[in-house]
């Protein structure tokens, strides 16, 4: 009778051990990097007016929930129409994870991209913000909003009508006191 040889189990054991080791290393690496993300949550979207500065408050939330305190590299970046950027450094305001940046919007109206910088957490895209014209941009001679023009027309008409009423009153009184 013929005797069968069993295969050497050592290569199979080595393969299983190597696979388990790779699985442990992969699981450890992914759990260690799980703490490396955050979002920037704006207090409110500011009214962006061309050429004007506004304080923009935001909170850095690690995992979208826990306020994160970072040391530097915090601010708001605006991407201009020509692709250049402007960076406005943010400072902590005393509340953990909350920062404020004084952002000066471009003098040109339009839609601009803006991004929050969060130190080692990287950046967070805040989307686009619409920069509107300054309310005083059209005032003065030669232009303005229709409401400003209507106010001047209303004032002028009121003064003319008041003048007509005064003249009419004077003429009526003179006729009453004039000898017949």
NORNORPE-V686098 format. One line per field, one symbol per residue. phi: phi as a letter, one per 40 degrees, with the letter a starting at -180 (. if undefined). psi: psi as a letter, one per 30 degrees, with the letter a starting at -180 (. if undefined). A space follows every 10 residues. Layout:
BEGIN
phi=???
psi=???
END
This chain:
BEGIN
phi=.ccccccccd cccccccccc cccccccccc ccccccbabb bccaccccbd gbbacbcabc bcggbcdbcb cagbibbbbc dcgcbbbbcb bcbhcdgbbb bcbbcdccci bbcabccbfc cgbbccgbbc ccccdccbch cgihcccccc cccccccccc cccccccccc cccccccccc
psi=kkkkkklkfe eeeeeeeeee eeeeeeeeee feffgglllk jkelkljjkk glkkkjklkk jkggekkkkl elgkakkkjl egfllkkjkl kkgfkkfklk kjkjllfkla kkklkkkhbf fblkkgblkk jlkkffegla kgalleeeee eeeeeeeeee eeeeeeeeee eeeeeefkk.
END
